[in-house]
Amino acid sequence: MSTAPVRVSVRREIAGADIADIAGRFGTPVYVYDADTIRRRCRDLAAWDTVRFAQKACSNLAVLALVRRAGVLVDAVSTGEIHRALAAGYAPHAAPGAAGPQDLPPAHPIVYTADIFDRDSLDAVVRHGIHVNCGSADMLEQLAARMPGASVTLRVNPGFGHGHSQKTNTGGEGSKHGIWHEDIPEVLRRAEWAGLSVSGLHMHIGSGTDLAHLAEVAGALERVAREIGRSLTTISAGGGLPVPYKPGEEHADLGGYFALWDATRKTLEADFGHRIRLEIEPGRYLTAESGFVVTEVRAVKRQGGRKYVLVDAGFNTLARPVLYGSYHPMSLCPADGHASPEPEEVAVGGPLCESGDIFTQADGGFVATRSLPAAQVGDLLVIEVAGAYGFVMASNYNSKPLPAEVLVDGGTARLVRARQTPEDLTRGETV
Ligand SMILES: *Cc1c(COP(=O)(O)O)cnc(C)c1O
């Protein structure tokens, strides 16, 4: 267990690349990812047979190619994410007859995980032969009609869930996700009638939860696995691994978590008499800490007793604070000639025409303040731990272009997605 690095409130570089130089070359606001941090997070999970990246957390092609080279497979929740996985070099399906090491069943490079097929995602799955993780029983007949004899994974809602926010809780009666645990016998009959075999079992109870809640899933999965029986060759613990955002928060005990799941896997292997592949499906864990939003301070003003620092990024750039009241560490990169500023209490906001456009807000939308080095117009403000559910949730609200994305590797910053242009904003529209 390691504590989160102490957040320096003045920061001049990201992974050896000069922040002022990045802002000068690529403009602001800009997302910056540190490749080494992503690789390190992939290595943390090396004990698992399969690490499957839930790309919805950060789906830039350069990031997908990076995790692919680190041996990580990928999850897709839409046609667009299938397209991204293929474009980043993932094979659509395992080579026929390919077995993994130690007689493990082959892993599917891409898995489509969703509660529905829209018409184009069903087309894409069929066209490329992509393995499906079904979150609703209706998907079984829809798939069987187009891919007779396919094997599938079932996503089961164990009847409980937990997330960092009620909006990211994906289990229990309050969640639309997965097949209800009590319906398994009926769903297995439907799968058999449709001519599909059930080779995988998956549970994902929420995002940004904690290990105590996640640990309850192993027992629930074991019970459902016994109902499915010997056709099962892969079990997935889902994602949800927490990361430290606030000062003092720690990394979770991943060794203990793996040991718990490994024991579940071994119990099932003994019962079924064959090897079982053990998967984990993190999104946030692999990329959150790698990501930074670099913004420029454009105004500093007082409203009565409160001081506001206004930057050129808003909730169009990073939505987590307005969506969930999420906390992101921040630091200042002072402009040349602006030396060692003293800390002061400020609220940080963006340019959007909406009062909720505040990065320092508590759950419920209340404006909070943060102690930051006194900022001046022209300084750069860096919003940290922004690499998961950051760019991917950015929008064109207020007709703002999507920001650029930059990857820093070996101290060198490289543009991996160009900032949108004004023409991009009106593409496809007619007067
Ligand atoms: C979102 C999601 C994940 C990843 O969740 P994190 O909290 O980012 O790890 C994993 N699996 C499924 C099915 C998801 O929807």
The ligand as a MOL file (V3000), in Angstrom:
LIG
                    3D

  0  0  0     0  0            999 V3000
M  V30 BEGIN CTAB
M  V30 COUNTS 15 15 0 0 0
M  V30 BEGIN ATOM
M  V30 1 C -17.3570 1.5210 -16.5110 0
M  V30 2 C -17.1380 0.0740 -16.5080 0
M  V30 3 C -15.9420 -0.4580 -16.0370 0
M  V30 4 C -14.8270 0.3830 -15.4910 0
M  V30 5 O -15.1420 1.0070 -14.3070 0
M  V30 6 P -13.9640 1.7530 -13.5240 0
M  V30 7 O -14.5890 2.2100 -12.2720 0
M  V30 8 O -13.5260 2.8790 -14.3870 0
M  V30 9 O -12.8940 0.7590 -13.3000 0
M  V30 10 C -15.7610 -1.8200 -16.1040 0
M  V30 11 N -16.7200 -2.6130 -16.6040 0
M  V30 12 C -17.8870 -2.1410 -17.0640 0
M  V30 13 C -18.8800 -3.0780 -17.6190 0
M  V30 14 C -18.1360 -0.7870 -17.0290 0
M  V30 15 O -19.3090 -0.3300 -17.4800 0
M  V30 END ATOM
M  V30 BEGIN BOND
M  V30 1 1 1 2
M  V30 2 1 2 3
M  V30 3 2 2 14
M  V30 4 1 3 4
M  V30 5 2 3 10
M  V30 6 1 4 5
M  V30 7 1 5 6
M  V30 8 2 6 7
M  V30 9 1 6 8
M  V30 10 1 6 9
M  V30 11 1 10 11
M  V30 12 2 11 12
M  V30 13 1 12 13
M  V30 14 1 12 14
M  V30 15 1 14 15
M  V30 END BOND
M  V30 END CTAB
M  END
